[in-house]
Amino acid sequence: MIKKFLNIFLTIIIVIAIIIVIYSVVQSRVSGEPYTNILGYTFLEVVTGSMSGTIEIGDGVIVKLTNDVAENDIIVYEKNGQLITHRLISKEEGQLITQGDANNTQDEPITIDMVVGKVVHKISNLNAWKIGIVLIIVLLILGSSLGRLFLGHFHKK
C-alpha cells in the first residue's frame, strides 16, 4: 500500500514539474518576455552582486508581478532587455530612482512601465536547493526501482 502511494505521489510530482517547465518555456517564447507568469508571480536567479548584503549571487527571488511599488521595496525592472533587481529609493515626478544595496551610486531613472514586480521572498543559495531537489528525485526513483526489484524477487519464490 505504501509502495503504491509513493509511486503515485512521485508520478504526480514529476508530471507537475514537467508541466510547469513546459508552460514556462512556451509562455516566455509566446509573450516575448524574459520571465514567466505563474499565477501572478515569477522566479528569478540573482547573477550579480549589486544587492550583496541583502540578496547574494546565486540566491533566488520570488517576484510578485505588479507595478504597485513603494519606496524601499526591492523591485525588478527591465532595461535594455535585462532584468535588474534593485531597491526603489524614491519616486519623483513619474520617475523611479533605484539603487543596488551594494552600489555607491543611484541608477538612471526608470518609468513605472519598466517595472516587472517586487521581490516578496528570497531563497538563499539556490544552487544548493537545486542539487538537493535533484538528489531527492534521483533517490526516490532509485528507491522505487530497487523496491520493485526486491519485492518482485521475493514474490517469485
N, C-alpha and C positions, 0 to 999 in steps of 0.2 A: 504494500500500500504506500509506504513512504517512498519507495523507488519510483512508483508511478507518479506520485505527486511531484517529486524532484524533476522528473523528465518533463512533465507538463510545465512546471514553473520555468525551467531552463529554456524550453522551447518558446514560451511566451516572451521571456526577456530578450532572447536573440531576435525574434520577429519584431518586437518593438524597436530594438536598436537599429535593425536594418531599415525599417520604415522611416525612422527619424533621420537616418543618414541620407537615404534616397530623397526624402521630402526636402531636406535642407539643400542638397545639391541642385535638385530640379528648381526649387523656388529661387535660389540665388541666381541660377542661369536665366530663368524666365524674367525675373524682376530686374536683373542687371545690377542689383545691389551687392556690395561686398560682405553682407551679413544676411542671416536668415531671420525670419519672423516666426517664432514658435509660441503661439498664444500670447503675443504682445511682448515677448522677451527674446533676447538673443544672447549668445555666449561667445566671448572672445578671449583670446590668449594675449597677454601683455608681452611685447617683444622689445621694449626699450626701458631704460632706467629713469625716465623723466619724472616718474611718480614714486621713485625709491623712498623708502621710509613709510610709505602708505601701501603701495602696490609694487611688488618686485617683478623683475623679468621672470617669466615662467609661471606667474600667477594667472589664474583665470578670473574673469569677471562676468557676472550675470547683469545684463543691461535691460532695464525696462524701456521699451521703445516709446518715447514721448518727447515732446519739446516743451513740456511744462517743467521748467527747471528753475532753481533758485540759487542765489549766491551761496557759495561753499559746497554745493553739490559737486560730485565728481561726475563729469559728463563725457560722453563720446560724441565726437563730431567728425564729419567727413570733409576733408580738404584735399584737393588735387588727387582724388582717388584713394587717399589713405585715411584710415580711421585713427583718430588721436584721442587718447584718454587723458584729460587734464581737469583740474579743478576750476570751476567757474568762480572768478573772484569779484566780478562786478558786471552789472547791466547798465549801459549808458546809451540813451537815445537810440534804441533799436539795435545797438551793437552789444555783443557779449565779449567780455575780456576773460581769457583763460590763462592759466599758467600751471606748468608741471610743478609738483611739490618740491622736486629736487633741482628745479631750474632757477636761475638768478633773474631772469627777465620774463616779462609777460609775452604772450603770443600776440600775433597780429589779430585785430578784432575780427570776429565772425558774426554772422547773422543767425537768427533763430532757425531759419530753414536749413542750415547746415548741421543742426543738432540731430543726432540719431537717438540719443536717450541718456538716461542717467544710471550710474552704477548703483545696484541695490544689494549686491553681495560679492564678496571676494572669496576665491578658493585658492588658498596658499599652495604653492609648489605643485602645480598642475601635472608636471611630468611624473611625480611620484604617484599621483592618483591614476594617471593613465597606465602606468606599469602595474599598479595594484589591481585595477579592473581587468586588465588582460590576464594577469596571473589567476585571478578568481575564475574567470571564464574558462581558461585552459584547465584549471584544476577540476571545475565542475564537469567539463566534457570528459576529461580523463577518468575522473571518479565514476561517472556514469558508464563509460565504456568498460572499465575494469569490473564494475559491479555486474554488468551484463555477462561479461566473460566468466567470472567466478560463479555467479548464480546459475548460468547455463551449464557450466561444468558439473556442478553439484546435482543439478536436476536430472542429468543424463544417467547417473549411476543408479 
